Amino acid sequence: MPRLYQSKPRTTFAVLAAAAAAFSLMQSLVTPVLPTIQQDLHTSAGTVTWVLTAWLLSASVATPLMGRIADMLGKDRTLLVALAAIAVGCLVAAIAPNITVLIVARVLQGLGGAVFPVSFGIIRDEFPAERVSSAVGVLAAVIATGSGLGIVLAGPIVGALDWRWLFWIPMAVVTVVGVAAWRFVPPSPVRTPGKVNWVGAALLSAWLVALLLPLSKATSWGWTSGKTLGLFAAAVVLFAAWLLAEVRSANPLIDMRMMRLPAVWTTNLVALLFGAAMFGVFAFLPQLVQVPKASGYGFGASVTEAGLIMLPMLVMMAVFGSLSGPLTRWLSGKVQLLIGSALGALAALSFALEHGDRWSLSIAGAVFGVALGLVYSSMINLIVQAVPRHQTGAASGMNTNIRTIGASIGTAVVSSIVTSHPGPAGLPAESGYTTSFLILAAVATAAFLVALLVPTARPATTEEKHEPEVLPELSPVEV
């Protein structure tokens, strides 16, 4: 079966969109079923959260690393490797006999994060210059939709089958996409020589694990235990070593020199904070509504019902994410960032104080969805305006990676708080969720305060408007 290098751009784009959608679905598909997995594999609430955290951690390291490898060895080959990692990870997860094997499987799936940078890079290589921006925009919309759609699809799949089919079905889909990619995605015409920053990747992984492990285990270990304090100290030392290595590296995973730009470091700090708030809500709002009614505060909702309660959030996120660009005629990126951060804080506060019925959660969820749509779209616009054109891909990819790191930290923190407040019959106490959402509201408020520091973008001059187009370096994720 020969490879069809002469495939049309539309065919190539369809394959890339299918690959990106499959990976983005894996981001949220398991979040509503964490309580189900916990019961089936006989594990704790704190440990099962690592099914999500491990994926985030793996993706945050693999995305820039594999993006660099793709530039060197070929994007088509790296795309196949990423799809293979997702498929193998899904297979291992589907047959996992215990939580440890499932977490390892999720790490394998996270390696598929290369799908994003590779897909954007292939678009840059294969599409006419005038079509690159629109193609990137459509693919970004596919990724965003897939990320939210997983929460809604999980319920019907688990209801009709069981949670293991959340991995069997994506494995089959990714296998088909992999064959299509082998047949229709052309080899990379452009390759960039260089070195892979293995030291930076190892140090990034090390300090994240050293930070996230005690955050999630401190409830059982004790916040003042030797293991907890020792790992926190190790995280500080490893983080400092990673910063030093990144500054000195000619091929850094995250460009610290670019981070010195006021618009870049402020926007990236907002990404870190809002990433924590977003995934804290994504992971634990479905769990809150699934708590049995016997607890006195839960709804005893099914996985499907939990997805429907989240649906207004996902719809509003998609709508306002799409509207963010046109809205810049009246509201600057900074103003949208401020509005989104403020709405996020209000919604999280509502989750904490008004979670007694489904309609209040759905309304607060819709408000949070508006916040997500405005914040994430405006962040990319602010980053693009702040850096030279040839650095837009690297800068927006760095922003995405930093918010993924924030997501992994936020998930671990909320997990630790919820599990540290045990209630009757081993269920989490209501105070754990209340405290968690109050903290997420504080995090979103901090994002608002940091957004005030974002410099106001100046209008482009006539010369800048007519500056020749330079296609961005799209080696990291641009979404």
Buried (B, 14 or more C-beta within 10 A) or exposed (E): EEBEEEBEBEBBBBBBBBBBBBBBBBBBBBBBBBBBBBEBBEBBBBBBBBBBBBBBBBBBBBBBBBBBBBBBBBBBBBBBBBBBBBBBBBBBBBEBEEBEBBBBBBBBBBBBBBBBBBBBBBBBBBBEEEEBBEBBEEBBBBBBBBBBBBBBBBBEBBEEEEBBBBBBBBBEBBBBBBBBBBBBBBEBEEEEEEEBBEBBBBBBBBBBBBBBBBBBBBBBBEEEBEEBBEBBEBBEEBBEBBBEBBEEBEBBBBBBEBBEBEBBBBBBBBBBBBBBBBBBBBBBBBBBBBBBEEBEBBBEBBBBBBBBBBBBBBBBBBBBBBBBBEBBEEBBBBBBBBBBBBBBBBBBBBBBBEBEEBEBBBBBBBBBBBBBBBBBBBBBBBBBBBBEBEBBBBBBBBBBBBBBBBBBBBBBBBBBBBBBBBBEEEBBBBBBBBBBBBBBBBBBBBBBEBBEBBBEBEEEEEEEEEEEEEBBBBBBBBB
